[in-house]
Amino acid sequence: MAFRGTYMARIRQAAALCAALLLATLSCAANAQVAPRAWVSGHGVDAAGCGAPTNPCRSFQYTHDHIVAAGGEIDILDPAGYGAITITKAISIVNEGVGEAGVQALSVATAININAGPTDVINLRGLTVAGNGSGNVGILFITGGELNVQNCVVRGFTSAGLGLYPAADAVFNIQDTVVSDNPNIGVFLEPSGTGRVTAVLTRVSMTGAEFGIDVDGSAGAGVLSATISDSLASDNVVGVAVTSPTGDFTTKLMVFNSVVANNRFLGLSDTGASALTDLSRSALSGNASAYGATGGGIIYSSGDNDIFGNGFDGGTLQPISPK
């Protein structure tokens, strides 16, 4: 659909870089960046030497830049808004159920901007990432080795809830996460270059968008493999889309044990001769049309899906090819 182009250009305007940290309990010079772990609190203060549970920092960005070393962890002590952050190294940001830990982006900003090293692993857990209807992208991934998102909520961003645009090898794992009310795209996976990119979404809810998830291999010529399991794509225009014309990424999407329901145009869309979708043990219901394959795209089915109650249930899906 043509309207994606305008947003793609906006999304790709990435943000700036920063670098890392300092142990809370040590008296080190600012920017020494030696702490393996630091704490933040709504009652904390961003200042040299902050980071201990008894002397927490206030914001993610200050703690990332001045306190915690690469590979370290930022832990959250209490509910608060902790500000937007640009991540430039391996790091974990962890909320172990203390309440809402907010990361907000105002105007056209990005809430979490990842520009890390090619082997860096970034872990985000228990965060509420909010665009308030004006932020551009919730979690923007430009460079890095692996991104793990768990128990998060990403909502209210004008371009994409998650915008994942690696130009090299990358691994994405998204679990137990709600991506809602992002009017353009909920999850946008669009790699470039010639790398190998894999993504697994487990127990992810994608609602209230033009595309609940868009797996797009048209920007490069590598291998793109995505799996959606035990998840929901509902109340979008298109629930699940995979796109890859001939000569672009070899793009494979598996939808397993998931629900694609009540989408206003298509439940499942497969476009392009290099786009392959495998649908297994899933339900397509309440969509204007259950599915559509165009431009040489193929949707395989193992014959164990429930496709019923759509405006158009479609014909018989092609069975899975012999292994």
ChimeraX attribute file (.defattr): number of C-alpha atoms within 10 A of each C-alpha:
attribute: neighborCount
match mode: 1-to-1
recipient: residues
	/A:1	5
	/A:2	5
	/A:3	9
	/A:4	13
	/A:5	10
	/A:6	10
	/A:7	15
	/A:8	15
	/A:9	10
	/A:10	13
	/A:11	21
	/A:12	15
	/A:13	11
	/A:14	16
	/A:15	16
	/A:16	12
	/A:17	15
	/A:18	16
	/A:19	21
	/A:20	26
	/A:21	27
	/A:22	29
	/A:23	24
	/A:24	27
	/A:25	15
	/A:26	14
	/A:27	12
	/A:28	15
	/A:29	11
	/A:30	14
	/A:31	19
	/A:32	18
	/A:33	22
	/A:34	19
	/A:35	26
	/A:36	18
	/A:37	23
	/A:38	28
	/A:39	28
	/A:40	27
	/A:41	24
	/A:42	17
	/A:43	13
	/A:44	18
	/A:45	16
	/A:46	19
	/A:47	17
	/A:48	22
	/A:49	21
	/A:50	27
	/A:51	32
	/A:52	17
	/A:53	17
	/A:54	12
	/A:55	20
	/A:56	25
	/A:57	30
	/A:58	24
	/A:59	22
	/A:60	24
	/A:61	21
	/A:62	24
	/A:63	34
	/A:64	30
	/A:65	25
	/A:66	27
	/A:67	35
	/A:68	29
	/A:69	26
	/A:70	22
	/A:71	16
	/A:72	23
	/A:73	22
	/A:74	24
	/A:75	21
	/A:76	29
	/A:77	21
	/A:78	18
	/A:79	16
	/A:80	19
	/A:81	19
	/A:82	20
	/A:83	19
	/A:84	22
	/A:85	26
	/A:86	23
	/A:87	27
	/A:88	23
	/A:89	27
	/A:90	24
	/A:91	24
	/A:92	21
	/A:93	22
	/A:94	19
	/A:95	22
	/A:96	15
	/A:97	15
	/A:98	12
	/A:99	15
	/A:100	18
	/A:101	26
	/A:102	19
	/A:103	24
	/A:104	24
	/A:105	25
	/A:106	17
	/A:107	13
	/A:108	17
	/A:109	19
	/A:110	32
	/A:111	27
	/A:112	23
	/A:113	24
	/A:114	26
	/A:115	22
	/A:116	24
	/A:117	15
	/A:118	17
	/A:119	14
	/A:120	19
	/A:121	21
	/A:122	24
	/A:123	16
	/A:124	19
	/A:125	22
	/A:126	23
	/A:127	26
	/A:128	22
	/A:129	29
	/A:130	25
	/A:131	28
	/A:132	17
	/A:133	17
	/A:134	17
	/A:135	24
	/A:136	27
	/A:137	34
	/A:138	34
	/A:139	24
	/A:140	27
	/A:141	25
	/A:142	20
	/A:143	25
	/A:144	25
	/A:145	19
	/A:146	23
	/A:147	23
	/A:148	17
	/A:149	21
	/A:150	21
	/A:151	19
	/A:152	22
	/A:153	23
	/A:154	28
	/A:155	29
	/A:156	27
	/A:157	34
	/A:158	25
	/A:159	29
	/A:160	34
	/A:161	37
	/A:162	23
	/A:163	25
	/A:164	25
	/A:165	20
	/A:166	24
	/A:167	21
	/A:168	18
	/A:169	22
	/A:170	25
	/A:171	18
	/A:172	21
	/A:173	17
	/A:174	20
	/A:175	21
	/A:176	18
	/A:177	23
	/A:178	23
	/A:179	28
	/A:180	25
	/A:181	26
	/A:182	33
	/A:183	22
	/A:184	22
	/A:185	33
	/A:186	36
	/A:187	26
	/A:188	24
	/A:189	24
	/A:190	22
	/A:191	28
	/A:192	22
	/A:193	16
	/A:194	17
	/A:195	18
	/A:196	20
	/A:197	26
	/A:198	19
	/A:199	22
	/A:200	18
	/A:201	20
	/A:202	20
	/A:203	19
	/A:204	24
	/A:205	22
	/A:206	30
	/A:207	28
	/A:208	24
	/A:209	29
	/A:210	24
	/A:211	31
	/A:212	34
	/A:213	27
	/A:214	21
	/A:215	26
	/A:216	23
	/A:217	29
	/A:218	23
	/A:219	17
	/A:220	20
	/A:221	20
	/A:222	22
	/A:223	19
	/A:224	29
	/A:225	19
	/A:226	21
	/A:227	17
	/A:228	22
	/A:229	20
	/A:230	18
	/A:231	23
	/A:232	23
	/A:233	29
	/A:234	28
	/A:235	25
	/A:236	31
	/A:237	23
	/A:238	31
	/A:239	35
	/A:240	27
	/A:241	24
	/A:242	26
	/A:243	29
	/A:244	28
	/A:245	20
	/A:246	16
	/A:247	14
	/A:248	24
	/A:249	29
	/A:250	22
	/A:251	27
	/A:252	21
	/A:253	24
	/A:254	18
	/A:255	23
	/A:256	19
	/A:257	18
	/A:258	23
	/A:259	22
	/A:260	29
	/A:261	27
	/A:262	26
	/A:263	30
	/A:264	18
	/A:265	20
	/A:266	27
	/A:267	32
	/A:268	26
	/A:269	24
	/A:270	25
	/A:271	22
	/A:272	22
	/A:273	20
	/A:274	23
	/A:275	31
	/A:276	24
	/A:277	26
	/A:278	18
	/A:279	25
	/A:280	20
	/A:281	17
	/A:282	21
	/A:283	21
	/A:284	27
	/A:285	23
	/A:286	23
	/A:287	29
	/A:288	20
	/A:289	23
	/A:290	29
	/A:291	26
	/A:292	18
	/A:293	21
	/A:294	14
	/A:295	15
	/A:296	15
	/A:297	21
	/A:298	21
	/A:299	23
	/A:300	17
	/A:301	20
	/A:302	14
	/A:303	15
	/A:304	12
	/A:305	17
	/A:306	13
	/A:307	19
	/A:308	15
	/A:309	16
	/A:310	20
	/A:311	16
	/A:312	16
	/A:313	17
	/A:314	13
	/A:315	9
	/A:316	9
	/A:317	16
	/A:318	13
	/A:319	13
	/A:320	15
	/A:321	8
	/A:322	4
	/A:323	3
